[in-house]
Each structure stands twice: as C-alpha cells, then as structure tokens.
Amino acid sequence: MPTITVRNLPDEVHRALRVRAARHERSMEAEVREILAATVAAESQPGLGSLLAEMGRRVGLTEEEAAAFENLRNKSPIRAIDFE
C-alpha cells in the first residue's frame, strides 16, 4: 500500500485528530484513513437533488421543473452514520 507523509501539520489539527481518533477508538492513522476515504467517496457521488433532476429531464420535465429538484441538494459533505 502507498504511504503518505503530512508535513507542517498545525498543533491544533494534530490535537483534534488525536481526540477524534480516541473518541472513535481508533489510532490516529486509522482515523486519518477514514477521513480521507469518506471525503473522497462523498465528492465522487452525485447528490440526491442532482439525480432527481436528471431523472426528471429524462421523463420530460421542463428545465424549470427539473431545477426545483436541483435546488434540493445538500451542499455539505455526506457523513456516514455512526451507530456506536
């Protein structure tokens, strides 16, 4: 597996990662892997509003009607539900 080194990480970011990892009962390395994987996955998936708008266009909705669905999308990153 490839490795990555992060240089010049601010102390406050390092502390926050350490706390977050402890909260999730993971090592800092495992926590960083989870954060990176979730971020990349969220950016590669289209939002629900975009999917609904595309489906609407396919069935013949006007651009104005399809745009109503497009406006439903949530622009914040998708986060996995934590049941722990």
N, C-alpha and C positions, 0 to 999 in steps of 0.2 A: 504494500500500500504506500502511496505517496505520503510524504510528510510536509509540514508547513511550519515555518517559524515566524512569529509575530514580534517584531522589534518595536521598542519605544511605546509600549502599552502604558497608558497613564495609570498611576497607582490606584485611583478611584475606580477605574474599569476593572483592574485586577481584583480589587477587594469585592466589587459587586459580583464578578464571576465566581469568586470563591464562595461567597454567601449563597448565590443562586445554586451552585453545584451542591453545596451542603444541604440546602432545602430539598433538592431533588434526589438526595442520597446517591450522588454520582461524583466521580473525580472531575476536576476542572477540565481535563482533556475530553472526557466524555460529554460534559456539558457544552463545551465549545463545538464538538462534532454535532450534537443535537441542534444547537442554534443555527449552525451553518446549513445543515440538511433541511431544517424547517423553512429557513429563509429562501433557499434556492427552490424548494418544492412550491412554496407559495407564489413565487414570482413566475413560475412556469405554467401555472394553472389559470385558465380564464375564470373570471368572476361569474356568479350566477346571473347577474343582470346582463352581461355580455352574451352569455349562452341563450338566455330567453329572447334577447333582441334578435340574435341570429336566427333562432327558430321562427320567430315572428315574421322576419323578412322572407323566409322560405315558404311560409304559408300565405304570403300576400299582404301582410300588414303594410301600411304606408310607413315612410321614414319617420313621420311624426309619432305614429303609434309605437313603432319599434324603439324610438328614442326614449319613450316613457319607461321601458324596461331597462334600458341602458343606465338611466339615472338611479336605478335601484341599487346599483352595485356599491359595495362597501369598499372603500379605498384603503382600509387598514389591512395589515398582513393577516393572513389566516393563521390561527394558532390551534394546535391540537388540544383536545380536551384532556385534562389531567384528572384521572379518577382516584388518585392517591390522596 
